[in-house]
């Protein structure tokens, strides 16, 4: 059935007036979320398959609203700040369910933020963190199916181990990212950013860190104060030679790219492993070093289970993004050149 006919039949038969309103809002949000072009006021090219996916999401959210599973979309600034703080806590926790619980909430937060001044820069950050909530929820669903089909009842520890392995599986992240176009600002920024990485002798494939960090929005902002293409916190930015006041150079794409390449080169010198570099970029060099000592680990897999939920998924997401955008095997990315 054509997607418009499906939408019409569904709403006539099953959704009350308020559910229709929510579904329509969700439909608008979904088109907004399909492409970072929307963040920059440009017009995305959307395929028929993407339209069908959008309609499915709108229907699901309309039904969820009618079932009482989703609240209204109206948020006060304080409520949005509170939700952002809770999300940041979930990202930093070690519990996947804390993050999975945000799958339905993050799209609502994005829609609310998109209607506020400068909110689009927070949306650029949220777009990428939404993936972690989705994959965390996938792991819960997959684990439930495994338990249901198992002849012997798995222990809670076995279920947790299955979920940990699932969210770090490169195949899962390839699947999540495969049908997604690169953020629309990316083509215009690639020559500049790749040039800055090349100047520092850092593999240019690594510029796709900017997609995972900020959706390639030079002015992206996180709730904890990270900013720019590569989401530098103020202290790290200043350490890498960027000025934060009075003018914040983190939002300067050229200077941010140079600082990111410099920082990645530094981290590689400390860890000599790109997965560990990415873990340190996300969770902090000190934390990664401490966990490696505590776990007697020499690689990312040796510390993954004790890393924050975000970092456990961040590393395979970065690797999958590089593989899909550059067509390279991420395990063969070269060390920085002399």
C-alpha positions in Angstrom: 0.0 0.0 0.0 1.3 3.5 -0.8 2.7 5.2 2.3 0.1 8.0 2.2 -2.7 5.6 2.0 -1.3 3.6 4.9 -1.0 6.7 6.9 -4.6 7.7 6.2 -6.1 4.3 7.0 -4.1 4.0 10.1 -5.2 7.3 11.5 -8.8 6.9 10.5 -9.0 3.5 12.2 -6.8 3.7 15.3 -5.6 7.1 16.3 -7.6 9.7 18.2 -7.3 13.4 17.5 -4.5 13.9 19.9 -2.7 10.8 18.6 -3.0 12.3 15.1 -1.4 15.5 16.3 1.5 13.6 17.9 2.0 11.5 14.8 2.1 14.5 12.6 4.6 16.2 14.9 6.7 13.0 14.9 6.5 12.9 11.1 7.9 16.4 10.9 10.6 15.5 13.4 11.5 12.4 11.4 12.1 14.3 8.2 14.0 16.8 10.3 16.2 14.0 11.8 16.8 12.2 8.5 19.3 14.8 7.4 21.6 17.3 9.0 20.7 19.5 6.1 17.7 20.5 8.1 20.0 21.9 10.7 21.5 24.3 8.2 18.3 25.3 6.4 19.0 23.4 3.3 16.8 21.0 1.4 17.7 17.3 1.7 17.2 14.7 -1.0 15.0 11.9 0.6 14.5 8.6 -1.1 11.2 6.6 -1.2 12.7 4.1 1.2 13.5 6.9 3.7 9.9 8.3 3.3 8.5 4.8 4.2 10.8 4.7 7.2 9.7 8.1 8.3 6.0 7.1 8.0 6.6 4.0 10.0 8.3 6.1 12.8 5.4 8.6 12.8 2.9 5.7 13.1 4.8 4.1 15.9 5.0 7.3 17.8 1.4 8.2 17.2 0.3 4.8 18.5 2.7 5.1 21.5 1.2 8.4 22.4 -2.3 7.0 22.3 -1.2 4.1 24.5 0.1 6.5 27.1 3.7 5.5 26.4 4.9 9.0 25.5 4.3 12.3 27.2 3.3 15.5 25.4 6.0 17.4 23.4 5.8 20.5 25.5 9.0 21.1 27.6 10.1 24.0 29.6 13.7 25.0 29.4 14.3 23.6 32.8 12.7 20.3 31.8 14.9 20.1 28.8 18.0 20.9 30.9 16.9 18.2 33.3 16.5 15.6 30.6 19.8 16.5 29.1 21.5 16.0 32.5 19.7 12.6 32.9 20.8 11.6 29.4 24.4 12.6 30.1 24.3 10.5 33.3 23.0 7.5 31.3 25.7 7.9 28.7 28.3 7.9 31.5 26.8 5.0 33.4 27.6 1.3 32.8 24.0 0.3 32.5 22.6 -0.2 29.0 19.0 0.0 30.2 19.6 3.5 31.5 20.4 4.6 28.0 17.8 2.4 26.2 15.1 4.2 28.2 15.9 7.4 26.2 15.0 6.0 22.8 11.5 7.4 22.8 12.5 10.7 24.6 15.4 11.9 22.5 13.3 12.5 19.3 10.9 14.6 21.4 13.8 16.5 22.8 15.2 17.2 19.3 11.8 18.5 18.1 11.5 20.8 21.2 15.0 22.1 20.8 14.6 22.6 17.0 11.9 25.2 17.9 14.2 27.3 20.1 16.9 29.8 19.3 20.2 28.1 18.8 18.6 24.8 19.6 19.7 23.2 16.3 23.3 23.1 17.7 22.2 20.9 20.6 20.2 18.8 18.1 23.4 18.1 16.2 24.8 16.6 19.3 21.6 14.7 20.2 21.3 13.2 16.7 24.5 11.2 17.3 23.6 10.2 20.9 20.3 8.9 19.7 22.1 6.0 18.1 23.4 4.8 21.4 19.9 4.7 22.9 18.6 2.8 19.8 21.3 0.2 19.9 21.1 -0.2 23.6 17.4 -1.0 23.1 18.1 -3.3 20.2 20.4 -5.3 22.6 17.6 -5.6 25.1 15.2 -6.9 22.4 17.8 -9.3 21.0 18.6 -10.6 24.4 14.9 -11.2 25.1 14.6 -13.3 21.9 17.7 -15.3 22.8 16.3 -16.0 26.3 12.9 -17.0 24.8 14.5 -19.4 22.3 17.1 -20.9 24.6 16.6 -24.5 25.8 18.3 -23.6 29.1 17.6 -20.4 31.1 20.6 -18.1 30.7 21.9 -16.5 33.9 21.6 -12.7 34.3 25.4 -12.5 33.9 25.2 -14.4 30.5 22.4 -12.1 29.3 24.5 -9.0 30.3 27.5 -10.4 28.5 25.4 -11.0 25.4 24.2 -7.5 25.4 27.7 -6.1 26.0 29.0 -8.1 23.0 26.0 -7.0 20.9 26.4 -3.2 21.4 30.2 -3.5 20.5 29.6 -5.6 17.4 30.9 -3.8 14.3 28.2 -5.5 12.3 25.5 -3.9 14.4 27.0 -0.5 13.8 27.4 -1.1 10.0 23.7 -2.0 9.9 22.8 1.1 11.9 24.8 3.5 9.7 24.7 1.8 6.3 21.6 3.5 4.8 22.5 6.9 6.3 24.0 9.6 4.1 26.9 11.6 5.5 25.8 14.8 7.3 25.1 17.4 4.7 27.7 19.9 5.9 30.4 17.2 5.5 31.2 17.5 1.7 31.8 21.2 2.1 34.1 20.7 5.1 36.0 17.6 4.0 38.8 19.3 1.9 39.5 21.7 4.8 39.4 19.1 7.6 41.4 16.5 5.6 44.0 19.1 4.8 44.5 19.9 8.5 44.8 16.3 9.4 47.3 15.7 6.6 49.4 18.7 7.8 49.7 17.0 11.2 50.5 13.6 9.6 47.3 12.0 11.0 45.4 9.6 8.7 42.7 11.6 6.9 40.2 8.8 7.4 39.9 9.9 11.0 38.1 13.1 10.1 34.9 11.1 10.3 35.2 11.4 14.0 33.4 14.8 13.4 30.3 12.9 12.2 30.1 10.9 15.4 30.9 13.8 17.6 28.8 16.6 16.1 27.1 15.6 12.9 29.7 17.9 11.2 28.1 21.0 12.8 30.9 23.4 13.6 28.8 25.0 16.3 27.4 21.8 17.9 27.0 22.1 21.7 26.7 19.4 24.4 25.0 19.7 27.7 28.3 19.5 29.6 30.0 22.3 27.6 31.8 20.5 24.8 31.6 22.4 21.5 32.5 22.4 17.8 33.2 19.8 15.1 35.2 17.7 17.5 33.4 18.5 20.7 36.3 19.8 22.7 35.8 20.6 26.4 37.3 24.0 27.4 40.3 22.6 29.2 41.3 20.2 26.4 40.8 22.9 23.8 43.1 25.3 25.6 45.7 22.5 26.1 45.6 22.0 22.3 46.2 25.7 21.6 42.6 26.9 21.1 41.3 30.1 22.7 38.0 29.7 24.5 37.5 33.4 25.5 36.8 36.0 24.5 36.3 34.4 21.1 35.7 30.6 21.2 37.9 29.0 18.5 36.3 25.7 19.0 33.6 26.8 16.6 36.2 27.6 14.0 36.3 24.6 11.7 39.8 25.1 10.6 41.3 25.6 14.1 39.2 22.9 15.6 40.3 20.4 13.0 44.0 21.3 13.6 43.5 20.8 17.3 41.7 17.5 16.8 44.5 16.2 14.6 47.1 17.3 17.2 45.2 15.6 20.0 44.7 12.4 18.1 48.4 12.3 17.3 49.2 12.8 21.0 46.8 10.0 22.1 48.3 7.6 19.5 51.7 8.3 21.0 50.3 7.3 24.4 48.3 4.2 23.4 49.5 3.0 19.9 46.1 1.6 19.1 43.3 3.5 17.4 40.5 1.8 19.3 42.2 2.8 22.6 42.7 6.3 21.2 39.0 6.7 20.4 38.1 5.3 23.9 40.4 7.9 25.4 39.0 10.7 23.2 35.6 9.9 24.5 36.1 8.8 28.1 39.4 10.6 28.9 43.0 9.6 28.8 43.3 9.2 32.5 40.3 6.9 32.9 41.5 4.7 30.1 45.0 4.4 31.5 43.6 3.6 35.0 41.2 0.9 33.7 44.0 -0.7 31.7 46.1 -0.9 34.9 43.2 -2.2 36.9 42.2 -4.8 34.3 45.8 -5.7 33.3 44.6 -4.9 29.8 46.6 -4.2 26.6 43.7 -3.4 24.2 40.2 -1.9 24.0 38.5 -5.3 24.5 40.3 -5.7 27.8 38.6 -2.6 29.3 35.4 -2.4 27.3 33.2 -4.0 29.9 34.1 -1.4 32.6 33.9 1.6 30.3 30.8 3.9 30.2 28.0 2.7 28.0 28.6 5.6 25.5 32.3 4.7 25.1 31.6 1.0 24.6 29.5 2.0 21.6 31.4 5.0 20.5 34.5 3.1 19.5 32.7 0.6 17.2 30.6 3.4 15.9 33.6 5.4 14.9 35.2 2.4 13.3 32.1 1.5 11.3 31.6 5.2 10.2 35.2 5.3 8.9 34.8 2.0 7.1 31.5 3.0 5.4 32.6 6.6 4.5 36.1 5.8 3.4 35.8 2.2 2.2 38.7 1.1 4.3 39.3 -1.7 6.8 39.5 0.2 10.1 41.9 -2.3 11.5 44.4 -1.3 8.9 44.4 2.5 9.5 48.0 3.6 9.6 49.8 5.2 12.5 50.5 8.9 12.3 53.4 9.7 9.9 56.7 11.2 11.2 
